[in-house]
């Protein structure tokens, strides 16, 4: 099937043809050259060979929740037959934490703010292909690992290229078995994890204040709590978040370039080059969420293309 994409501008309409990747190498080069696709993952090494295994995963990374990510890429139509292969990689990762830890320690540009439980980490599987059959999605609902299924297709016009990135998800998806059980990220959870009780209350208050701003502005963002942050997502990328940076301390983080963020005259605490985030520590006695509206707006406009 050939798909056409019509790119309509003010003066004319261009007819773009879908342009498949010619080789696996070209597909990988495009994907890994588009850093925005891995905004939440620190890639620690490509082409990992696991012990005596004859086959190798394309890449291993660590995401900003401390999960070990196994990424498998195929420049072909993918169906459920890929699952045994990636499960084999996941088993290897669980059985060889020291090998992954060594790769992490050797990584020169690893972020400073990721906490990894090397004796109890979660493996996350990511499969990337131009087309993924629904059978693959159905079977991931029956296994214990979190699995991201991402389709990437390309259209071209001259030297310009457009990538369509589609994350497959089941409606009302319910896991039958989960390795650690579903966590409810509420005040009780954060206090149990060792965060300061008063800080947890303030963290939740700021989250609600940001949510109110989003609603008032009419922005299409979804709030998602994790162990380490509260993110506000467009699709599967955070526009901004409130991040834990210690047992008592948390901060606003905005997905902006350093120069972009500095154009808004609010004092930045630090810039996280690994995540392309501008970070601003929050002092509950002084920090007013409404004062950060220019940064919220700029980050939203950047991620939404508006």
Secondary structure as GFF3:
##gff-version 3
##sequence-region A 1 306
A	DSSP	beta_strand	4	8	.	.	.	ID=ss1
A	DSSP	beta_strand	13	18	.	.	.	ID=ss2
A	DSSP	alpha_helix	24	33	.	.	.	ID=ss3
A	DSSP	three_ten_helix	35	38	.	.	.	ID=ss4
A	DSSP	beta_strand	41	48	.	.	.	ID=ss5
A	DSSP	beta_strand	57	63	.	.	.	ID=ss6
A	DSSP	beta_strand	68	78	.	.	.	ID=ss7
A	DSSP	three_ten_helix	80	82	.	.	.	ID=ss8
A	DSSP	alpha_helix	83	95	.	.	.	ID=ss9
A	DSSP	alpha_helix	97	106	.	.	.	ID=ss10
A	DSSP	beta_strand	123	132	.	.	.	ID=ss11
A	DSSP	alpha_helix	134	140	.	.	.	ID=ss12
A	DSSP	beta_strand	146	157	.	.	.	ID=ss13
A	DSSP	beta_strand	160	168	.	.	.	ID=ss14
A	DSSP	alpha_helix	187	192	.	.	.	ID=ss15
A	DSSP	alpha_helix	197	217	.	.	.	ID=ss16
A	DSSP	beta_strand	222	225	.	.	.	ID=ss17
A	DSSP	beta_strand	229	234	.	.	.	ID=ss18
A	DSSP	beta_strand	237	244	.	.	.	ID=ss19
A	DSSP	beta_strand	250	254	.	.	.	ID=ss20
A	DSSP	alpha_helix	258	262	.	.	.	ID=ss21
A	DSSP	beta_strand	270	272	.	.	.	ID=ss22
A	DSSP	beta_strand	277	281	.	.	.	ID=ss23
A	DSSP	three_ten_helix	289	292	.	.	.	ID=ss24
A	DSSP	alpha_helix	293	304	.	.	.	ID=ss25
###
